[in-house]
Amino acid sequence: MTMPFPSPTGPAAGRTDVFLRYLDYFRERVVWKVSALPDDELRSSRLPSGWTPLELLKHLRYVELRWIVWGFEGQPVEEPWGDRRDDRWYVAPDETRDALVAALRAQGEHTRVVVEGHDLTTVGAPGPRWDGAPPASLERVLFHLMQEYARHLGHLDIVAELASVPADE
């Protein structure tokens, strides 16, 4: 069972709490959707663009890695674009749903630790992620992550519907 939607009327300790609740919700909803898909749907695409549900799952883990670790923290990341090959999302044949889910959740835990350790107005460390532009604040990074998750969860909703997976748990 996934966590409940973070209602806008529910009490929150502040904006940080709101961001973390929504990110946790979107992340777990993606996990639930991918976990509900039959194995034969995980590595095939129902869309003209050709992406697969496992590729989307891996991509979202790397989105958090790029924006939080490589971007905001300014830490070196050996392969910041490790979710891509030949200018498209890529999952190796030996990568499994369970391993990709675990990596996404671990990245989410790291994001939580970073966010809880900083004020939303804190500006990220300079580094290659920013491509020469000034680093963004943590709040701007989190807003970007939220829209990325929400957009891709919508994509995954369509794929699950095409695969005839029930909309609710």
Backbone as CSV, one residue per row, in Angstrom:
resi,resn,N_x,N_y,N_z,CA_x,CA_y,CA_z,C_x,C_y,C_z
1,MET,0.843,-1.183,0.000,0.000,0.000,0.000,0.884,1.240,0.000
2,THR,0.546,2.219,-0.823,1.321,3.453,-0.879,0.828,4.426,0.182
3,MET,1.633,5.438,0.400,1.247,6.450,1.386,0.121,7.320,0.833
4,PRO,-0.662,7.919,1.719,-1.765,8.762,1.256,-1.240,10.048,0.609
5,PHE,-2.054,10.592,-0.274,-1.715,11.859,-0.914,-1.575,12.934,0.161
6,PRO,-0.528,13.760,0.080,-0.320,14.810,1.092,-1.292,15.976,0.892
7,SER,-2.424,15.880,1.501,-3.489,16.870,1.339,-2.998,18.282,1.654
8,PRO,-3.366,19.246,0.822,-2.973,20.627,1.080,-3.608,21.206,2.334
9,THR,-4.629,20.533,2.876,-5.257,21.033,4.096,-4.670,20.390,5.356
10,GLY,-3.793,19.404,5.176,-3.168,18.756,6.329,-2.107,19.649,6.951
11,PRO,-1.990,19.629,8.281,-0.983,20.462,8.930,0.425,20.041,8.513
12,ALA,1.305,21.020,8.399,2.711,20.775,8.054,3.581,21.690,8.903
13,ALA,4.769,21.215,9.190,5.698,21.990,10.017,6.271,23.188,9.271
14,GLY,6.128,23.216,7.962,6.651,24.313,7.153,6.825,23.860,5.718
15,ARG,7.409,24.733,4.904,7.582,24.426,3.479,8.481,23.211,3.270
16,THR,9.504,23.062,4.104,10.397,21.906,3.976,9.602,20.616,4.116
17,ASP,8.751,20.558,5.119,7.917,19.386,5.353,7.001,19.119,4.159
18,VAL,6.443,20.173,3.590,5.558,20.025,2.433,6.336,19.434,1.258
19,PHE,7.508,19.992,0.964,8.320,19.458,-0.136,8.636,17.977,0.086
20,LEU,9.077,17.635,1.280,9.464,16.247,1.549,8.275,15.296,1.455
21,ARG,7.121,15.720,1.943,5.928,14.867,1.848,5.554,14.582,0.401
22,TYR,5.558,15.634,-0.415,5.196,15.440,-1.813,6.235,14.584,-2.535
23,LEU,7.507,14.834,-2.303,8.540,14.009,-2.948,8.408,12.547,-2.521
24,ASP,8.210,12.312,-1.233,8.026,10.934,-0.753,6.805,10.294,-1.411
25,TYR,5.721,11.044,-1.482,4.502,10.517,-2.092,4.734,10.164,-3.557
26,PHE,5.277,11.097,-4.333,5.507,10.843,-5.761,6.449,9.661,-5.962
27,ARG,7.520,9.613,-5.185,8.503,8.529,-5.309,7.848,7.179,-5.044
28,GLU,7.081,7.091,-3.954,6.441,5.823,-3.612,5.329,5.459,-4.595
29,ARG,4.677,6.438,-5.147,3.640,6.160,-6.144,4.270,5.593,-7.420
30,VAL,5.430,6.137,-7.806,6.162,5.588,-8.954,6.538,4.135,-8.667
31,VAL,7.056,3.883,-7.470,7.430,2.514,-7.090,6.214,1.605,-7.164
32,TRP,5.082,2.048,-6.630,3.883,1.222,-6.651,3.451,0.926,-8.079
33,LYS,3.451,1.937,-8.932,3.023,1.745,-10.322,3.930,0.746,-11.035
34,VAL,5.241,0.905,-10.876,6.179,-0.004,-11.540,6.053,-1.413,-10.963
35,SER,5.836,-1.508,-9.666,5.694,-2.824,-9.025,4.413,-3.531,-9.443
36,ALA,3.385,-2.777,-9.806,2.113,-3.368,-10.217,2.131,-3.852,-11.666
37,LEU,3.112,-3.410,-12.426,3.178,-3.825,-13.829,3.674,-5.260,-13.953
38,PRO,3.112,-6.016,-14.876,3.627,-7.364,-15.128,5.064,-7.287,-15.663
39,ASP,5.838,-8.320,-15.424,7.245,-8.339,-15.839,7.432,-8.012,-17.312
40,ASP,6.547,-8.508,-18.171,6.721,-8.280,-19.608,6.486,-6.827,-20.010
41,GLU,5.905,-6.014,-19.132,5.686,-4.594,-19.420,6.863,-3.716,-18.983
42,LEU,7.747,-4.236,-18.145,8.806,-3.429,-17.545,9.878,-2.974,-18.535
43,ARG,10.186,-3.817,-19.504,11.266,-3.525,-20.452,10.759,-3.275,-21.873
44,SER,9.458,-3.146,-22.010,8.902,-2.834,-23.322,8.191,-1.491,-23.231
45,SER,7.971,-0.901,-24.382,7.337,0.410,-24.415,6.028,0.349,-25.176
46,ARG,5.071,1.100,-24.682,3.790,1.229,-25.371,3.681,2.593,-26.042
47,LEU,4.773,3.347,-26.062,4.740,4.725,-26.532,5.684,4.941,-27.711
48,PRO,5.353,5.866,-28.606,6.226,6.150,-29.740,7.631,6.610,-29.326
49,SER,7.739,7.260,-28.167,9.056,7.736,-27.711,9.970,6.574,-27.323
50,GLY,9.398,5.441,-26.979,10.174,4.237,-26.748,10.674,3.991,-25.336
51,TRP,10.416,4.889,-24.377,10.919,4.633,-23.019,10.117,3.523,-22.356
52,THR,10.801,2.845,-21.417,10.177,1.747,-20.684,9.987,2.149,-19.217
53,PRO,9.099,1.466,-18.497,8.910,1.788,-17.078,10.192,1.660,-16.250
54,LEU,11.018,0.656,-16.525,12.280,0.549,-15.771,13.217,1.708,-16.100
55,GLU,13.221,2.144,-17.338,14.051,3.298,-17.704,13.581,4.548,-16.964
56,LEU,12.285,4.733,-16.864,11.746,5.885,-16.135,12.134,5.814,-14.660
57,LEU,12.032,4.639,-14.075,12.403,4.447,-12.673,13.862,4.822,-12.445
58,LYS,14.753,4.320,-13.293,16.174,4.632,-13.172,16.420,6.122,-13.403
59,HIS,15.737,6.690,-14.380,15.887,8.111,-14.673,15.577,8.970,-13.446
60,LEU,14.495,8.655,-12.753,14.122,9.463,-11.586,15.163,9.372,-10.480
61,ARG,15.766,8.226,-10.298,16.853,8.116,-9.318,18.001,9.053,-9.715
62,TYR,18.347,9.055,-10.990,19.441,9.904,-11.456,19.079,11.383,-11.435
63,VAL,17.810,11.708,-11.624,17.383,13.110,-11.499,17.706,13.610,-10.095
64,GLU,17.348,12.835,-9.075,17.657,13.242,-7.692,19.158,13.301,-7.460
65,LEU,19.889,12.342,-7.982,21.346,12.331,-7.844,21.950,13.592,-8.463
66,ARG,21.528,13.912,-9.683,22.085,15.082,-10.371,21.754,16.385,-9.658
67,TRP,20.519,16.537,-9.187,20.121,17.811,-8.611,20.526,17.979,-7.148
68,ILE,20.542,16.915,-6.396,20.885,17.037,-4.974,22.381,16.837,-4.743
69,VAL,22.935,15.730,-5.182,24.340,15.406,-4.895,25.274,16.212,-5.784
70,TRP,25.125,16.066,-7.091,26.025,16.722,-8.046,25.754,18.226,-8.111
71,GLY,24.478,18.610,-7.984,24.090,20.007,-8.056,24.204,20.713,-6.721
72,PHE,23.192,20.557,-5.878,23.128,21.312,-4.628,24.354,21.090,-3.740
73,GLU,24.744,19.828,-3.537,25.894,19.554,-2.674,27.226,19.815,-3.367
74,GLY,27.238,19.833,-4.689,28.468,20.063,-5.425,29.469,18.921,-5.303
75,GLN,28.964,17.711,-5.044,29.832,16.543,-4.892,30.134,15.934,-6.259
76,PRO,31.323,15.361,-6.403,31.606,14.676,-7.669,30.730,13.426,-7.802
77,VAL,30.241,13.199,-8.979,29.445,12.022,-9.296,30.107,11.383,-10.511
78,GLU,30.526,10.137,-10.345,31.285,9.462,-11.403,30.545,9.439,-12.740
79,GLU,29.278,9.088,-12.711,28.475,9.035,-13.934,27.144,9.761,-13.718
80,PRO,27.143,11.091,-13.732,25.889,11.802,-13.474,24.796,11.507,-14.505
81,TRP,25.183,11.081,-15.668,24.207,10.760,-16.714,24.159,9.246,-16.933
82,GLY,24.339,8.476,-15.865,24.356,7.021,-15.938,23.029,6.386,-16.313
83,ASP,21.987,7.199,-16.407,20.676,6.694,-16.832,20.497,6.801,-18.345
84,ARG,21.560,7.232,-19.038,21.452,7.471,-20.476,22.521,6.706,-21.249
85,ARG,22.169,6.335,-22.439,23.111,5.763,-23.401,22.593,6.136,-24.784
86,ASP,23.496,6.601,-25.627,23.113,7.004,-26.991,21.936,7.975,-26.982
87,ASP,22.002,8.946,-26.070,21.027,10.033,-25.966,19.595,9.578,-25.697
88,ARG,19.457,8.478,-24.947,18.134,8.042,-24.485,18.305,7.310,-23.157
89,TRP,17.200,7.171,-22.423,17.255,6.434,-21.159,17.679,4.999,-21.433
90,TYR,18.380,4.425,-20.448,18.906,3.075,-20.653,18.934,2.297,-19.345
91,VAL,18.528,1.041,-19.426,18.645,0.089,-18.314,19.326,-1.147,-18.870
92,ALA,20.408,-1.552,-18.228,21.141,-2.741,-18.665,20.298,-3.995,-18.436
93,PRO,20.535,-5.038,-19.226,19.749,-6.272,-19.078,19.822,-6.893,-17.684
94,ASP,20.927,-6.688,-16.973,21.062,-7.298,-15.645,20.519,-6.427,-14.515
95,GLU,20.021,-5.235,-14.817,19.429,-4.378,-13.791,17.990,-4.839,-13.546
96,THR,17.647,-4.995,-12.273,16.329,-5.509,-11.917,15.433,-4.424,-11.336
97,ARG,14.141,-4.710,-11.355,13.177,-3.802,-10.737,13.524,-3.595,-9.264
98,ASP,13.812,-4.682,-8.541,14.103,-4.565,-7.114,15.329,-3.702,-6.853
99,ALA,16.376,-3.883,-7.632,17.597,-3.096,-7.445,17.357,-1.629,-7.782
100,LEU,16.593,-1.365,-8.831,16.305,0.025,-9.206,15.396,0.699,-8.183
101,VAL,14.441,-0.036,-7.644,13.582,0.500,-6.581,14.425,0.820,-5.352
102,ALA,15.311,-0.089,-4.974,16.176,0.143,-3.806,17.064,1.366,-4.020
103,ALA,17.589,1.528,-5.223,18.440,2.689,-5.515,17.641,3.988,-5.442
104,LEU,16.413,3.967,-5.960,15.567,5.159,-5.907,15.250,5.525,-4.459
105,ARG,14.888,4.529,-3.668,14.560,4.800,-2.262,15.789,5.283,-1.485
106,ALA,16.944,4.705,-1.752,18.173,5.155,-1.081,18.490,6.598,-1.468
107,GLN,18.306,6.931,-2.727,18.529,8.307,-3.165,17.544,9.238,-2.470
108,GLY,16.309,8.782,-2.311,15.312,9.580,-1.600,15.682,9.811,-0.148
109,GLU,16.240,8.809,0.494,16.696,8.975,1.883,17.829,9.996,1.957
110,HIS,18.730,9.946,0.993,19.820,10.933,0.962,19.248,12.342,0.767
111,THR,18.285,12.456,-0.136,17.650,13.756,-0.361,17.044,14.270,0.940
112,ARG,16.334,13.412,1.662,15.719,13.812,2.929,16.766,14.343,3.909
113,VAL,17.871,13.642,4.051,18.933,14.059,4.980,19.474,15.431,4.578
114,VAL,19.713,15.616,3.303,20.232,16.905,2.815,19.224,18.014,3.081
115,VAL,17.972,17.769,2.735,16.942,18.804,2.889,16.738,19.156,4.359
116,GLU,16.687,18.149,5.211,16.491,18.419,6.637,17.696,19.122,7.257
117,GLY,18.833,19.047,6.621,20.044,19.672,7.148,20.306,21.078,6.643
118,HIS,19.420,21.609,5.813,19.636,22.938,5.228,18.353,23.750,5.230
119,ASP,18.509,25.037,5.238,17.393,25.948,5.056,17.051,25.988,3.566
120,LEU,15.802,26.197,3.240,15.398,26.233,1.834,16.061,27.355,1.049
121,THR,16.500,28.397,1.734,17.141,29.520,1.039,18.626,29.284,0.771
122,THR,19.177,28.194,1.294,20.590,27.892,1.079,20.850,27.693,-0.412
123,VAL,21.886,28.358,-0.901,22.258,28.247,-2.306,23.231,27.088,-2.460
124,GLY,23.044,26.324,-3.526,23.882,25.159,-3.787,25.333,25.523,-4.031
125,ALA,26.181,24.521,-3.948,27.611,24.701,-4.191,27.865,24.877,-5.690
126,PRO,28.834,25.709,-6.043,29.191,25.821,-7.456,29.697,24.477,-7.971
127,GLY,29.484,24.227,-9.227,29.966,22.980,-9.805,29.466,22.789,-11.213
128,PRO,29.860,21.687,-11.830,29.516,21.457,-13.237,28.022,21.273,-13.507
129,ARG,27.239,20.912,-12.501,25.803,20.719,-12.705,25.123,21.976,-13.220
130,TRP,25.655,23.113,-12.815,24.999,24.378,-13.132,25.391,24.903,-14.514
131,ASP,26.324,24.233,-15.172,26.715,24.584,-16.546,27.047,26.071,-16.693
132,GLY,27.786,26.602,-15.702,28.233,27.991,-15.756,27.275,28.999,-15.155
133,ALA,26.052,28.607,-14.876,25.079,29.518,-14.253,25.290,29.523,-12.742
134,PRO,24.810,30.556,-12.064,24.899,30.548,-10.601,24.067,29.404,-10.023
135,PRO,24.530,28.766,-8.947,23.766,27.677,-8.333,22.403,28.154,-7.829
136,ALA,21.458,27.258,-7.823,20.101,27.553,-7.354,19.989,27.303,-5.856
137,SER,18.943,27.853,-5.268,18.643,27.587,-3.856,18.060,26.184,-3.734
138,LEU,18.095,25.656,-2.522,17.513,24.342,-2.266,16.026,24.342,-2.615
139,GLU,15.323,25.416,-2.290,13.898,25.487,-2.603,13.647,25.359,-4.099
140,ARG,14.448,26.027,-4.922,14.282,25.935,-6.376,14.585,24.525,-6.866
141,VAL,15.608,23.888,-6.299,15.950,22.518,-6.673,14.801,21.582,-6.323
142,LEU,14.242,21.737,-5.126,13.130,20.871,-4.705,11.891,21.097,-5.562
143,PHE,11.637,22.341,-5.915,10.495,22.617,-6.785,10.698,21.915,-8.123
144,HIS,11.918,21.969,-8.656,12.216,21.285,-9.913,12.004,19.773,-9.774
145,LEU,12.495,19.197,-8.678,12.324,17.756,-8.461,10.842,17.381,-8.384
146,MET,10.065,18.207,-7.701,8.623,17.917,-7.585,7.941,17.906,-8.943
147,GLN,8.247,18.887,-9.774,7.595,18.913,-11.080,8.073,17.749,-11.933
148,GLU,9.326,17.364,-11.793,9.859,16.229,-12.557,9.126,14.938,-12.157
149,TYR,9.000,14.721,-10.861,8.280,13.534,-10.388,6.819,13.560,-10.812
150,ALA,6.147,14.678,-10.636,4.720,14.759,-10.965,4.497,14.497,-12.449
151,ARG,5.328,15.082,-13.274,5.192,14.912,-14.729,5.403,13.450,-15.120
152,HIS,6.479,12.851,-14.607,6.776,11.470,-14.976,5.792,10.474,-14.359
153,LEU,5.257,10.775,-13.187,4.217,9.912,-12.621,2.990,9.932,-13.518
154,GLY,2.663,11.072,-14.066,1.559,11.148,-15.027,1.831,10.301,-16.256
155,HIS,3.067,10.345,-16.750,3.426,9.486,-17.888,3.234,8.019,-17.525
156,LEU,3.699,7.662,-16.343,3.601,6.263,-15.901,2.141,5.850,-15.688
157,ASP,1.293,6.776,-15.249,-0.143,6.488,-15.121,-0.728,6.066,-16.468
158,ILE,-0.337,6.761,-17.520,-0.852,6.432,-18.855,-0.364,5.053,-19.291
159,VAL,0.916,4.776,-19.073,1.463,3.468,-19.445,0.754,2.360,-18.664
160,ALA,0.531,2.567,-17.371,-0.152,1.556,-16.565,-1.583,1.358,-17.056
161,GLU,-2.244,2.428,-17.446,-3.600,2.294,-17.973,-3.593,1.504,-19.281
162,LEU,-2.639,1.782,-20.149,-2.534,1.032,-21.402,-2.249,-0.450,-21.145
163,ALA,-1.543,-0.728,-20.043,-1.233,-2.115,-19.677,-2.361,-2.732,-18.856
164,SER,-3.448,-1.981,-18.660,-4.619,-2.444,-17.902,-4.306,-2.763,-16.443
165,VAL,-3.455,-1.942,-15.840,-3.168,-2.062,-14.416,-4.160,-1.161,-13.683
166,PRO,-4.800,-1.640,-12.625,-5.772,-0.814,-11.895,-5.149,0.504,-11.410
167,ALA,-5.957,1.559,-11.417,-5.478,2.883,-11.020,-5.207,2.989,-9.532
168,ASP,-5.944,2.270,-8.711,-5.782,2.367,-7.253,-5.309,1.052,-6.687
169,GLU,-4.688,1.154,-5.474,-4.252,-0.082,-4.824,-5.452,-0.822,-4.393
